[in-house]
Amino acid sequence: MSDFFKKLRRRPSLVIGGLLTSLVIGMAVFAPWLAPYDPVDFADLMVSEEPPSAQFWFGTDNYGRDIFSRVIYGSRISLAVGLLSQVINTFIGVILGLTAGYFGKWWDDLVMGVTNIMLTIPALIFALAIMALLGPGLLNVFIALGLTNWSYTCRITRSQVLSSRSLDYVTAARALGYGRARIMLTQILPNITGPILVIATLGVAYAILLEASLSFLGLGAQPPTPSWGAMLATAREQLFTAPWISIFPGLAIFITVMGLNLFGDGLRDILDPHLTRQGK
């Protein structure tokens, strides 16, 4: 146990990122018990644009809604979009990278050609193009973000497969008569999950930023749904008269993204075999 805590002390980014990420996850899970008011139904114009106080910790917006409650419920949307879209991205990237690295030849050239094209297109621009076709809405955000960020996972997976397919355990599996699918799924994939997990963690943070950007542009969650990006969009006109309306959703995005990035960086330190050998 003492060795475990010594390792944690050597990786403060993992500890801080884990704590911040756990805080946001706990906020999303226990939102009905943490939020003092309903984020949508509670709207009292008599207390609109109230500054932070003992009654309204984060103040109220121009409709008299409690910002603290809306920030708490907004974590559910951000985490759901980030996690689900990254699951889709990871699935696409792993399948393409795994097969491209193992089979090679024309399939590898095709996959890497499409991947390189995707890498040259900014993810936000590509997501905006998809949203222009599908229209605004939270479901369409899941689809758009699930198709925009798989290229990084694909490249990482392919490079790991290329370095693993000639190793002894893969050769032994071929000698035992394992089929290609079985070798890829039971021999190679379990041994390359570390880098994929790191990319997926960082991808969740990036997806949350993209969702906030789309909602800020009016293409994501539609009002009165409590989304951090949508809250920032509606607070533009009150930026100087009631700055708390935009400060707290912005802080929520900042803390969530920073926590996930620090957590992913800490995971990389643990799962990187070179750093592990050096005892870091």
Secondary structure, 3 states (H helix, E strand, C coil): CHHHHHHHHCCHHHHHHHHHHHHHHHHHHCHHHHCCCCCCCCCCHHHCCCCCCCCCCCCECCCCCEHHHHHHHHHHHHHHHHHHHHHHHHHHHHHHHHHHHHHCHHHHHHHHHHHHHHHHCCHHHHHHHHHHHHCCCHHHHHHHHHCCCHHHHHHHHHHHHHHHCCCHHHHHHHHCCCCHHHHHHHHHHHHCHHHHHHHHHHHHHHHHHHHHHHHHCCCCCCCCCCCHHHHHHHCHHHCCCCCHHHHHHHHHHHHHHHHHHHHHHHHHHHHCHHHHHCCC
